[in-house]
Amino acid sequence: MQPGAPSPNQATCDVTLPRAGKRWGQLALGVVCMMSISSPQYVWALFTKPLAVALNATLAQLQVTFSILIVLQTFLAPLQGLLIERFGPRRLLSLGALLTGASWVLAASATDVVSLYLTYGLFGGIGTGIIYIGVIGLMVKWFPDRRGLAAGAAAAGYGMGAVFTTFPVSIGITQTGYQHTLVVFGIVFGAVGFAAALALHSPPSGYRPVSGASQPRALGPDTAPGAMLRSPIFWLLFVMMTMMSTSGLMVISQMGAFARDFGVAEVAVFGLTALPLALTIDRITNGLTRPFFGWVSDRIGRENTMFIAFALEGVAMTAWLLTRDNAVLFVLLSGLVFFGWGEIFSLFPSTLTDTFGPRHATTNYGLLYMAQGVGSILGGPLAALLYQRTGSWTGVFAVVIAMNFATAALALAVLKPVRGRYLAQHAKAVE
C-alpha cells in the first residue's frame, strides 16, 4: 500500500459515504433546530413580571416552571437518547419541535401556576429536551475530527437563537400582552423546528470524514451507559457540570429580578432599555463562546480550556456584583459572564465522547446532561428562596462565584490527570 493511502476499510467507507459537504448541511439544520427551542429558556425572564401579576404568583412559585422545563429537558435525556438511537432522529426531533411550539401556545391560556407548570414547563421541557440531546448526539458523530467545534456550533444555535426574539418578545409583551406573544411565537418555533428536523439523519455506521481530517488525539473505548456510570470520571464530570449549570441558570432565571433590585432594569443604555439589551448581548456571547472554546479545546485540550473559561466567568461575575448599580457595566459584564459560561455545552459533550467513545454518544450525553437539571433546581427556586431569606442577592452571587472557581480548579487538578491515565491505559491495551 502506498504511504498515506487509505486502508481498504477506509476506502470502502469513503465510496459509500455522502459527500464531505453533507455533514456541514446536517450541522446547519441542527443549528436551526436548536435556534427554534432557544427562547423558552432564554427569554423566560421577560415573562416573570407579567405572569406574576396575571397569576397572582410569587417569584419562587414562577421559577418552579423554569425548573420543570430544565429538569424534564435534562432528566428525560437518557430515555430520549435511547429512542433517538433506536428509531432515528427525524421522527423524534419533529415531535420535539411540535411540543416546544405547543408549550407556548397552551401556556397563553394558563390561569394559575399549576397550568403554567403543565404547559410551559412540561411540554416545553420534553420538546426542547428531545431536540437538544438529539442534535448534540448527531453532531459528535458527524464530526469525529472536530467534536469540540461541532458540538459548540450546534449548542450556539441554542445559546444564540433567542437573540432574534428577545426584543420582539419584549415589545410584544408591552404592546399586545404576554398571551398574544406566547401564541404567535409558539407557532413560529414549532413550524421552523419541525421543517428542519425532517431533514436530519444519522451518519452511516463507522463514519469517517472523507476529507481525511485527523481523529481526536486521544479516544477512549466505546463504553455502554451502564459501564460509564461505574466510572469515577463520569461522576466527576457530572459534579463539575452541575456547578457550572447552577451558575449560568441562576443568572438566566433570576436576571429580570436582580436587575430590578439593582435599579438598572429600566435604565437606558446606548439608547435601549438595559434589561432586554443585556439579554440580547448575552445571547450573542453565549452563542459565540460555544464554537470558539470548542475550537480552542480541539487544539489545547479540554481541561486547559475548561480552566480558562470557568475562571473567566468567576472573575466576570465578581466584577458584575461589585459594579451592580452601574447600568452600562451591568450590560457589558453580563455578556462577559455568558462568554465564560456557555461553552460548557461544547466542552462537556466533547470531553465525554472523547473519553467514552461515539457509539453510545447520544445516550451517554443524555445521562451527563441531567446535571443541567440539578443546576436548574439549585439556580432557580433554591436561589430565589435564598434571596427571599436573606433579602439580598450578594449571598446568591457568592455561592455561584465560588462554584466557578472550584470547577476551574477541578478541571486541572483532578480531571486532567485522572482522564489522562484512563486514556493512556486504553491506548496501551489497544497496542
C-alpha beads as a LAMMPS data file, in Angstrom:
LAMMPS data file: protein, C-alpha beads

431 atoms
430 bonds

1 atom types
1 bond types

-500.0 500.0 xlo xhi
-500.0 500.0 ylo yhi
-500.0 500.0 zlo zhi

Masses

1 110.0

Atoms # bond

1 1 1 0.000 0.000 0.000
2 1 1 1.310 3.489 -0.859
3 1 1 2.331 5.619 2.142
4 1 1 -0.558 7.855 3.187
5 1 1 -3.081 5.874 1.128
6 1 1 -6.357 4.961 2.840
7 1 1 -6.761 1.479 4.243
8 1 1 -9.133 -0.865 2.393
9 1 1 -11.757 -0.302 5.049
10 1 1 -11.395 3.464 4.858
11 1 1 -11.519 3.432 1.057
12 1 1 -14.721 1.403 1.060
13 1 1 -16.179 3.707 3.658
14 1 1 -15.351 6.801 1.622
15 1 1 -17.027 5.375 -1.504
16 1 1 -20.297 4.721 0.293
17 1 1 -20.406 7.874 2.380
18 1 1 -22.186 11.105 1.473
19 1 1 -20.209 13.991 0.040
20 1 1 -17.958 15.800 2.507
21 1 1 -20.300 18.792 2.488
22 1 1 -23.182 16.637 3.661
23 1 1 -22.160 16.833 7.289
24 1 1 -21.957 20.627 7.149
25 1 1 -25.518 20.665 5.852
26 1 1 -26.546 18.475 8.766
27 1 1 -24.808 20.876 11.140
28 1 1 -26.677 23.831 9.626
29 1 1 -30.014 22.053 10.060
30 1 1 -29.076 21.137 13.603
31 1 1 -28.337 24.784 14.362
32 1 1 -31.760 25.804 13.025
33 1 1 -33.438 23.189 15.222
34 1 1 -31.530 24.466 18.230
35 1 1 -32.472 28.071 17.479
36 1 1 -36.134 27.093 17.410
37 1 1 -36.003 25.829 21.019
38 1 1 -33.819 28.589 22.471
39 1 1 -36.411 31.118 23.597
40 1 1 -38.358 29.022 26.165
41 1 1 -35.240 29.091 28.355
42 1 1 -33.512 32.315 27.404
43 1 1 -36.378 34.817 27.337
44 1 1 -38.185 33.355 30.352
45 1 1 -37.001 36.301 32.478
46 1 1 -39.160 38.641 30.364
47 1 1 -42.335 36.761 31.294
48 1 1 -41.866 36.569 35.070
49 1 1 -43.216 40.045 35.846
50 1 1 -46.440 39.913 33.750
51 1 1 -47.072 36.312 34.802
52 1 1 -46.653 37.194 38.476
53 1 1 -49.341 39.864 38.117
54 1 1 -51.731 37.814 35.955
55 1 1 -51.493 34.628 38.026
56 1 1 -51.031 36.312 41.435
57 1 1 -47.873 34.251 41.988
58 1 1 -44.584 34.823 43.802
59 1 1 -41.219 34.731 42.051
60 1 1 -40.319 31.444 43.754
61 1 1 -43.603 29.874 42.534
62 1 1 -42.995 31.042 38.980
63 1 1 -39.406 29.770 38.977
64 1 1 -40.742 26.257 39.532
65 1 1 -41.932 26.496 35.900
66 1 1 -38.374 27.204 34.787
67 1 1 -37.067 24.306 36.866
68 1 1 -39.671 21.907 35.438
69 1 1 -38.624 22.967 31.940
70 1 1 -34.939 22.305 32.613
71 1 1 -35.427 19.213 34.799
72 1 1 -37.568 17.473 32.177
73 1 1 -35.294 18.675 29.386
74 1 1 -32.382 17.033 31.160
75 1 1 -33.702 14.156 33.275
76 1 1 -35.544 12.583 30.337
77 1 1 -32.499 12.949 28.085
78 1 1 -31.158 9.390 28.604
79 1 1 -34.509 7.863 27.600
80 1 1 -34.837 10.272 24.698
81 1 1 -31.291 9.431 23.600
82 1 1 -32.129 5.718 23.574
83 1 1 -35.261 6.341 21.498
84 1 1 -33.361 8.508 19.024
85 1 1 -30.598 5.922 18.615
86 1 1 -33.183 3.180 18.114
87 1 1 -35.738 4.888 15.852
88 1 1 -33.662 7.622 14.239
89 1 1 -33.685 11.377 14.781
90 1 1 -36.229 12.508 12.203
91 1 1 -39.441 11.414 13.905
92 1 1 -38.315 12.166 17.434
93 1 1 -36.952 15.621 16.653
94 1 1 -40.052 16.543 14.658
95 1 1 -42.176 15.624 17.674
96 1 1 -39.900 17.690 19.884
97 1 1 -40.402 20.768 17.700
98 1 1 -44.185 20.446 17.809
99 1 1 -44.202 20.011 21.592
100 1 1 -41.997 23.071 22.024
101 1 1 -44.337 25.245 19.982
102 1 1 -47.391 23.849 21.753
103 1 1 -45.890 24.652 25.161
104 1 1 -46.046 28.397 24.434
105 1 1 -49.408 28.324 22.678
106 1 1 -51.041 26.430 25.562
107 1 1 -49.276 28.494 28.234
108 1 1 -51.073 31.556 26.904
109 1 1 -54.296 30.146 28.373
110 1 1 -52.826 29.318 31.795
111 1 1 -54.991 30.619 34.646
112 1 1 -52.802 29.522 37.574
113 1 1 -49.267 28.337 38.244
114 1 1 -50.222 24.663 38.004
115 1 1 -51.492 25.041 34.443
116 1 1 -48.316 27.009 33.658
117 1 1 -46.245 24.100 35.019
118 1 1 -48.163 21.646 32.794
119 1 1 -47.793 23.687 29.603
120 1 1 -44.687 25.868 29.526
121 1 1 -42.856 23.554 31.916
122 1 1 -43.988 20.029 30.967
123 1 1 -44.443 20.265 27.186
124 1 1 -41.546 22.689 26.837
125 1 1 -39.190 20.509 28.835
126 1 1 -39.997 17.349 26.870
127 1 1 -39.907 19.066 23.481
128 1 1 -36.713 21.048 23.936
129 1 1 -35.004 18.060 25.546
130 1 1 -35.650 15.780 22.572
131 1 1 -34.173 18.290 20.152
132 1 1 -31.230 19.331 22.300
133 1 1 -29.916 15.871 23.109
134 1 1 -30.703 14.599 19.616
135 1 1 -28.843 17.350 17.784
136 1 1 -25.745 17.243 20.027
137 1 1 -25.639 13.451 19.729
138 1 1 -25.776 13.705 15.939
139 1 1 -23.059 16.335 15.675
140 1 1 -20.425 14.478 17.733
141 1 1 -20.986 11.527 15.373
142 1 1 -20.846 13.563 12.148
143 1 1 -17.641 15.333 13.283
144 1 1 -15.302 12.804 14.942
145 1 1 -12.351 15.017 13.997
146 1 1 -13.810 18.313 15.269
147 1 1 -16.090 17.364 18.150
148 1 1 -15.484 20.494 20.185
149 1 1 -16.196 22.796 17.260
150 1 1 -19.260 20.873 16.036
151 1 1 -20.857 20.466 19.456
152 1 1 -20.132 24.122 20.097
153 1 1 -21.648 25.281 16.817
154 1 1 -24.818 23.256 17.428
155 1 1 -25.061 24.461 21.012
156 1 1 -24.500 28.019 19.746
157 1 1 -27.822 27.759 17.943
158 1 1 -29.441 27.114 21.300
159 1 1 -27.470 29.871 23.002
160 1 1 -27.935 32.484 20.268
161 1 1 -31.371 31.646 18.922
162 1 1 -33.092 33.982 21.344
163 1 1 -31.042 36.935 20.100
164 1 1 -33.612 37.197 17.292
165 1 1 -36.562 37.051 19.680
166 1 1 -35.559 38.949 22.834
167 1 1 -36.543 42.430 21.641
168 1 1 -39.564 41.240 19.591
169 1 1 -40.847 39.284 22.605
170 1 1 -40.224 42.234 24.926
171 1 1 -42.035 44.594 22.542
172 1 1 -44.832 42.083 22.037
173 1 1 -45.418 41.749 25.773
174 1 1 -45.583 45.540 26.124
175 1 1 -47.795 46.237 23.108
176 1 1 -50.066 43.186 22.757
177 1 1 -49.684 41.368 26.077
178 1 1 -47.816 38.226 27.070
179 1 1 -50.631 35.874 25.975
180 1 1 -50.713 37.004 22.346
181 1 1 -46.905 36.964 22.302
182 1 1 -46.808 33.355 23.502
183 1 1 -49.249 32.214 20.818
184 1 1 -47.530 33.931 17.889
185 1 1 -44.014 32.892 18.770
186 1 1 -45.084 29.383 19.764
187 1 1 -46.472 28.790 16.267
188 1 1 -43.269 30.131 14.685
189 1 1 -40.986 27.985 16.853
190 1 1 -42.952 24.815 16.153
191 1 1 -43.079 25.348 12.386
192 1 1 -39.384 26.209 11.958
193 1 1 -38.140 23.378 14.155
194 1 1 -40.417 20.828 12.510
195 1 1 -39.249 21.733 8.996
196 1 1 -35.551 21.486 9.933
197 1 1 -35.964 18.222 11.863
198 1 1 -37.459 16.436 8.858
199 1 1 -34.092 16.628 7.041
200 1 1 -31.835 15.388 9.873
201 1 1 -30.420 11.847 9.926
202 1 1 -27.553 9.853 11.433
203 1 1 -24.254 9.184 9.602
204 1 1 -23.580 5.637 8.361
205 1 1 -22.090 3.172 10.823
206 1 1 -18.306 3.537 11.063
207 1 1 -18.408 7.007 9.532
208 1 1 -15.171 8.902 8.958
209 1 1 -14.892 12.242 7.185
210 1 1 -13.957 11.862 3.519
211 1 1 -11.745 14.923 3.945
212 1 1 -9.208 12.767 5.781
213 1 1 -9.031 15.117 8.743
214 1 1 -7.281 13.641 11.743
215 1 1 -9.173 11.926 14.519
216 1 1 -9.039 13.207 18.115
217 1 1 -5.591 12.901 19.676
218 1 1 -6.861 10.551 22.387
219 1 1 -10.022 8.481 22.248
220 1 1 -11.331 6.093 24.862
221 1 1 -13.156 2.825 24.175
222 1 1 -16.815 2.757 23.142
223 1 1 -18.486 2.420 26.537
224 1 1 -22.123 1.496 27.128
225 1 1 -24.130 3.698 29.507
226 1 1 -24.124 1.163 32.336
227 1 1 -20.346 0.807 32.283
228 1 1 -19.880 4.561 32.001
229 1 1 -21.962 5.092 35.134
230 1 1 -19.455 2.963 37.054
231 1 1 -16.585 5.231 36.058
232 1 1 -15.406 7.934 38.519
233 1 1 -14.630 10.143 35.526
234 1 1 -18.302 10.351 34.630
235 1 1 -19.279 11.410 38.144
236 1 1 -16.504 13.973 38.283
237 1 1 -17.802 15.456 35.020
238 1 1 -21.340 15.332 36.442
239 1 1 -20.379 17.310 39.551
240 1 1 -18.440 19.843 37.504
241 1 1 -21.276 20.346 35.013
242 1 1 -23.793 20.679 37.880
243 1 1 -21.802 23.503 39.457
244 1 1 -21.353 25.334 36.168
245 1 1 -25.010 24.839 35.213
246 1 1 -26.122 26.247 38.565
247 1 1 -24.124 29.410 37.949
248 1 1 -25.484 30.138 34.484
249 1 1 -29.053 29.077 35.176
250 1 1 -29.207 31.294 38.252
251 1 1 -28.419 34.258 36.026
252 1 1 -30.793 33.194 33.257
253 1 1 -33.759 32.576 35.556
254 1 1 -33.211 35.435 38.049
255 1 1 -31.760 38.189 35.848
256 1 1 -35.013 40.094 35.489
257 1 1 -35.478 40.059 39.264
258 1 1 -31.994 41.097 40.344
259 1 1 -31.694 43.705 37.557
260 1 1 -34.782 45.402 39.003
261 1 1 -33.402 45.134 42.549
262 1 1 -30.101 46.633 41.401
263 1 1 -32.081 49.526 39.878
264 1 1 -30.766 49.079 36.330
265 1 1 -33.528 47.131 34.541
266 1 1 -35.277 50.166 33.047
267 1 1 -32.241 52.425 32.637
268 1 1 -31.423 53.494 29.064
269 1 1 -28.049 52.198 27.840
270 1 1 -26.871 53.150 24.341
271 1 1 -30.432 54.301 23.671
272 1 1 -32.006 50.967 24.649
273 1 1 -33.536 49.580 27.849
274 1 1 -30.839 47.845 29.889
275 1 1 -32.539 44.505 30.650
276 1 1 -33.546 43.425 27.110
277 1 1 -30.264 44.850 25.792
278 1 1 -28.302 42.756 28.289
279 1 1 -30.357 39.680 27.403
280 1 1 -29.666 40.248 23.701
281 1 1 -25.919 40.695 24.199
282 1 1 -25.934 37.623 26.437
283 1 1 -27.443 35.523 23.681
284 1 1 -24.702 36.647 21.285
285 1 1 -21.794 35.936 23.642
286 1 1 -23.475 32.782 24.938
287 1 1 -23.576 31.538 21.361
288 1 1 -20.149 32.686 20.195
289 1 1 -18.369 31.124 23.160
290 1 1 -19.553 27.607 22.309
291 1 1 -17.835 27.093 18.934
292 1 1 -14.936 29.348 19.983
293 1 1 -13.958 27.437 23.107
294 1 1 -14.864 24.155 21.389
295 1 1 -12.359 25.041 18.665
296 1 1 -9.795 26.062 21.296
297 1 1 -10.264 22.776 23.165
298 1 1 -9.672 20.793 19.960
299 1 1 -6.214 22.373 19.950
300 1 1 -5.017 22.938 23.530
301 1 1 -7.006 20.239 25.314
302 1 1 -10.389 20.060 27.032
303 1 1 -9.225 20.570 30.628
304 1 1 -6.932 23.500 29.859
305 1 1 -9.809 25.216 28.077
306 1 1 -12.196 24.500 30.951
307 1 1 -9.834 26.189 33.403
308 1 1 -9.587 29.329 31.276
309 1 1 -13.315 29.608 30.583
310 1 1 -14.620 28.764 34.056
311 1 1 -12.159 31.107 35.780
312 1 1 -13.164 33.845 33.323
313 1 1 -16.786 33.514 34.407
314 1 1 -15.801 33.679 38.073
315 1 1 -13.853 36.892 37.522
316 1 1 -16.650 38.409 35.415
317 1 1 -19.358 37.597 37.979
318 1 1 -17.263 39.088 40.773
319 1 1 -16.835 42.333 38.836
320 1 1 -20.544 42.258 37.935
321 1 1 -21.576 42.111 41.580
322 1 1 -19.155 44.832 42.656
323 1 1 -20.420 47.259 39.960
324 1 1 -24.077 46.205 40.065
325 1 1 -25.514 49.743 40.210
326 1 1 -23.786 50.839 37.003
327 1 1 -26.178 50.146 34.128
328 1 1 -23.535 50.308 31.377
329 1 1 -21.227 47.879 33.183
330 1 1 -24.222 45.708 34.044
331 1 1 -24.940 45.248 30.338
332 1 1 -21.317 44.755 29.256
333 1 1 -20.318 42.412 32.093
334 1 1 -23.445 40.298 31.607
335 1 1 -22.116 39.496 28.134
336 1 1 -18.718 38.547 29.573
337 1 1 -20.380 36.320 32.180
338 1 1 -22.136 34.349 29.459
339 1 1 -18.992 34.188 27.339
340 1 1 -17.416 32.368 30.282
341 1 1 -20.422 30.095 30.821
342 1 1 -21.994 28.963 27.549
343 1 1 -19.006 26.855 26.459
344 1 1 -19.968 24.122 28.933
345 1 1 -22.282 22.864 26.190
346 1 1 -19.366 22.236 23.853
347 1 1 -16.667 21.225 26.341
348 1 1 -18.614 18.637 28.327
349 1 1 -20.143 16.626 25.434
350 1 1 -16.857 16.597 23.502
351 1 1 -14.902 15.573 26.608
352 1 1 -17.414 12.829 27.363
353 1 1 -17.358 11.448 23.810
354 1 1 -13.552 11.598 23.642
355 1 1 -13.458 9.577 26.857
356 1 1 -16.239 7.035 26.348
357 1 1 -16.424 6.790 22.541
358 1 1 -19.025 7.820 19.928
359 1 1 -21.107 4.633 19.678
360 1 1 -23.386 5.486 22.626
361 1 1 -22.725 9.234 22.499
362 1 1 -26.367 10.369 22.463
363 1 1 -27.466 8.253 25.420
364 1 1 -24.251 8.854 27.354
365 1 1 -24.526 12.595 26.990
366 1 1 -28.165 12.332 27.990
367 1 1 -27.004 10.964 31.331
368 1 1 -24.446 13.735 31.808
369 1 1 -26.927 16.368 30.663
370 1 1 -29.044 15.559 33.730
371 1 1 -26.557 17.748 35.614
372 1 1 -28.235 20.692 33.907
373 1 1 -31.485 19.670 35.592
374 1 1 -29.856 19.608 39.010
375 1 1 -28.384 23.025 38.270
376 1 1 -31.812 24.387 37.365
377 1 1 -33.141 23.485 40.818
378 1 1 -30.151 24.997 42.589
379 1 1 -30.076 28.097 40.400
380 1 1 -33.854 28.529 40.074
381 1 1 -36.213 28.109 43.048
382 1 1 -33.494 27.444 45.656
383 1 1 -31.593 30.588 44.643
384 1 1 -34.867 32.538 44.791
385 1 1 -35.553 31.135 48.270
386 1 1 -32.048 32.082 49.413
387 1 1 -32.709 35.610 48.199
388 1 1 -36.059 35.727 49.992
389 1 1 -34.495 34.521 53.238
390 1 1 -31.569 36.982 53.146
391 1 1 -33.177 39.894 51.308
392 1 1 -30.029 40.274 49.197
393 1 1 -28.532 38.845 46.014
394 1 1 -24.997 39.057 47.437
395 1 1 -25.150 35.626 49.045
396 1 1 -26.533 34.063 45.880
397 1 1 -23.740 35.565 43.799
398 1 1 -21.108 34.485 46.338
399 1 1 -22.211 30.842 46.079
400 1 1 -22.121 30.680 42.282
401 1 1 -18.837 32.598 42.060
402 1 1 -17.291 30.015 44.400
403 1 1 -18.647 27.249 42.148
404 1 1 -16.980 28.841 39.106
405 1 1 -13.523 28.899 40.681
406 1 1 -13.919 25.434 42.238
407 1 1 -14.839 23.890 38.872
408 1 1 -11.913 25.614 37.146
409 1 1 -9.554 24.144 39.760
410 1 1 -11.066 20.655 39.422
411 1 1 -10.508 20.707 35.659
412 1 1 -6.730 20.993 36.007
413 1 1 -6.050 19.431 39.397
414 1 1 -8.310 16.373 39.164
415 1 1 -9.974 15.792 35.778
416 1 1 -6.859 16.222 33.644
417 1 1 -4.646 13.659 35.433
418 1 1 -7.450 11.149 36.003
419 1 1 -8.658 11.241 32.408
420 1 1 -5.076 11.177 31.141
421 1 1 -4.374 7.931 32.997
422 1 1 -7.629 6.412 31.732
423 1 1 -6.866 7.197 28.081
424 1 1 -3.254 6.044 28.444
425 1 1 -4.405 2.692 29.828
426 1 1 -6.788 2.240 26.910
427 1 1 -4.084 3.147 24.377
428 1 1 -1.728 0.642 25.970
429 1 1 -4.394 -2.086 25.895
430 1 1 -5.003 -1.475 22.188
431 1 1 -1.318 -1.779 21.280

Bonds

1 1 1 2
2 1 2 3
3 1 3 4
4 1 4 5
5 1 5 6
6 1 6 7
7 1 7 8
8 1 8 9
9 1 9 10
10 1 10 11
11 1 11 12
12 1 12 13
13 1 13 14
14 1 14 15
15 1 15 16
16 1 16 17
17 1 17 18
18 1 18 19
19 1 19 20
20 1 20 21
21 1 21 22
22 1 22 23
23 1 23 24
24 1 24 25
25 1 25 26
26 1 26 27
27 1 27 28
28 1 28 29
29 1 29 30
30 1 30 31
31 1 31 32
32 1 32 33
33 1 33 34
34 1 34 35
35 1 35 36
36 1 36 37
37 1 37 38
38 1 38 39
39 1 39 40
40 1 40 41
41 1 41 42
42 1 42 43
43 1 43 44
44 1 44 45
45 1 45 46
46 1 46 47
47 1 47 48
48 1 48 49
49 1 49 50
50 1 50 51
51 1 51 52
52 1 52 53
53 1 53 54
54 1 54 55
55 1 55 56
56 1 56 57
57 1 57 58
58 1 58 59
59 1 59 60
60 1 60 61
61 1 61 62
62 1 62 63
63 1 63 64
64 1 64 65
65 1 65 66
66 1 66 67
67 1 67 68
68 1 68 69
69 1 69 70
70 1 70 71
71 1 71 72
72 1 72 73
73 1 73 74
74 1 74 75
75 1 75 76
76 1 76 77
77 1 77 78
78 1 78 79
79 1 79 80
80 1 80 81
81 1 81 82
82 1 82 83
83 1 83 84
84 1 84 85
85 1 85 86
86 1 86 87
87 1 87 88
88 1 88 89
89 1 89 90
90 1 90 91
91 1 91 92
92 1 92 93
93 1 93 94
94 1 94 95
95 1 95 96
96 1 96 97
97 1 97 98
98 1 98 99
99 1 99 100
100 1 100 101
101 1 101 102
102 1 102 103
103 1 103 104
104 1 104 105
105 1 105 106
106 1 106 107
107 1 107 108
108 1 108 109
109 1 109 110
110 1 110 111
111 1 111 112
112 1 112 113
113 1 113 114
114 1 114 115
115 1 115 116
116 1 116 117
117 1 117 118
118 1 118 119
119 1 119 120
120 1 120 121
121 1 121 122
122 1 122 123
123 1 123 124
124 1 124 125
125 1 125 126
126 1 126 127
127 1 127 128
128 1 128 129
129 1 129 130
130 1 130 131
131 1 131 132
132 1 132 133
133 1 133 134
134 1 134 135
135 1 135 136
136 1 136 137
137 1 137 138
138 1 138 139
139 1 139 140
140 1 140 141
141 1 141 142
142 1 142 143
143 1 143 144
144 1 144 145
145 1 145 146
146 1 146 147
147 1 147 148
148 1 148 149
149 1 149 150
150 1 150 151
151 1 151 152
152 1 152 153
153 1 153 154
154 1 154 155
155 1 155 156
156 1 156 157
157 1 157 158
158 1 158 159
159 1 159 160
160 1 160 161
161 1 161 162
162 1 162 163
163 1 163 164
164 1 164 165
165 1 165 166
166 1 166 167
167 1 167 168
168 1 168 169
169 1 169 170
170 1 170 171
171 1 171 172
172 1 172 173
173 1 173 174
174 1 174 175
175 1 175 176
176 1 176 177
177 1 177 178
178 1 178 179
179 1 179 180
180 1 180 181
181 1 181 182
182 1 182 183
183 1 183 184
184 1 184 185
185 1 185 186
186 1 186 187
187 1 187 188
188 1 188 189
189 1 189 190
190 1 190 191
191 1 191 192
192 1 192 193
193 1 193 194
194 1 194 195
195 1 195 196
196 1 196 197
197 1 197 198
198 1 198 199
199 1 199 200
200 1 200 201
201 1 201 202
202 1 202 203
203 1 203 204
204 1 204 205
205 1 205 206
206 1 206 207
207 1 207 208
208 1 208 209
209 1 209 210
210 1 210 211
211 1 211 212
212 1 212 213
213 1 213 214
214 1 214 215
215 1 215 216
216 1 216 217
217 1 217 218
218 1 218 219
219 1 219 220
220 1 220 221
221 1 221 222
222 1 222 223
223 1 223 224
224 1 224 225
225 1 225 226
226 1 226 227
227 1 227 228
228 1 228 229
229 1 229 230
230 1 230 231
231 1 231 232
232 1 232 233
233 1 233 234
234 1 234 235
235 1 235 236
236 1 236 237
237 1 237 238
238 1 238 239
239 1 239 240
240 1 240 241
241 1 241 242
242 1 242 243
243 1 243 244
244 1 244 245
245 1 245 246
246 1 246 247
247 1 247 248
248 1 248 249
249 1 249 250
250 1 250 251
251 1 251 252
252 1 252 253
253 1 253 254
254 1 254 255
255 1 255 256
256 1 256 257
257 1 257 258
258 1 258 259
259 1 259 260
260 1 260 261
261 1 261 262
262 1 262 263
263 1 263 264
264 1 264 265
265 1 265 266
266 1 266 267
267 1 267 268
268 1 268 269
269 1 269 270
270 1 270 271
271 1 271 272
272 1 272 273
273 1 273 274
274 1 274 275
275 1 275 276
276 1 276 277
277 1 277 278
278 1 278 279
279 1 279 280
280 1 280 281
281 1 281 282
282 1 282 283
283 1 283 284
284 1 284 285
285 1 285 286
286 1 286 287
287 1 287 288
288 1 288 289
289 1 289 290
290 1 290 291
291 1 291 292
292 1 292 293
293 1 293 294
294 1 294 295
295 1 295 296
296 1 296 297
297 1 297 298
298 1 298 299
299 1 299 300
300 1 300 301
301 1 301 302
302 1 302 303
303 1 303 304
304 1 304 305
305 1 305 306
306 1 306 307
307 1 307 308
308 1 308 309
309 1 309 310
310 1 310 311
311 1 311 312
312 1 312 313
313 1 313 314
314 1 314 315
315 1 315 316
316 1 316 317
317 1 317 318
318 1 318 319
319 1 319 320
320 1 320 321
321 1 321 322
322 1 322 323
323 1 323 324
324 1 324 325
325 1 325 326
326 1 326 327
327 1 327 328
328 1 328 329
329 1 329 330
330 1 330 331
331 1 331 332
332 1 332 333
333 1 333 334
334 1 334 335
335 1 335 336
336 1 336 337
337 1 337 338
338 1 338 339
339 1 339 340
340 1 340 341
341 1 341 342
342 1 342 343
343 1 343 344
344 1 344 345
345 1 345 346
346 1 346 347
347 1 347 348
348 1 348 349
349 1 349 350
350 1 350 351
351 1 351 352
352 1 352 353
353 1 353 354
354 1 354 355
355 1 355 356
356 1 356 357
357 1 357 358
358 1 358 359
359 1 359 360
360 1 360 361
361 1 361 362
362 1 362 363
363 1 363 364
364 1 364 365
365 1 365 366
366 1 366 367
367 1 367 368
368 1 368 369
369 1 369 370
370 1 370 371
371 1 371 372
372 1 372 373
373 1 373 374
374 1 374 375
375 1 375 376
376 1 376 377
377 1 377 378
378 1 378 379
379 1 379 380
380 1 380 381
381 1 381 382
382 1 382 383
383 1 383 384
384 1 384 385
385 1 385 386
386 1 386 387
387 1 387 388
388 1 388 389
389 1 389 390
390 1 390 391
391 1 391 392
392 1 392 393
393 1 393 394
394 1 394 395
395 1 395 396
396 1 396 397
397 1 397 398
398 1 398 399
399 1 399 400
400 1 400 401
401 1 401 402
402 1 402 403
403 1 403 404
404 1 404 405
405 1 405 406
406 1 406 407
407 1 407 408
408 1 408 409
409 1 409 410
410 1 410 411
411 1 411 412
412 1 412 413
413 1 413 414
414 1 414 415
415 1 415 416
416 1 416 417
417 1 417 418
418 1 418 419
419 1 419 420
420 1 420 421
421 1 421 422
422 1 422 423
423 1 423 424
424 1 424 425
425 1 425 426
426 1 426 427
427 1 427 428
428 1 428 429
429 1 429 430
430 1 430 431
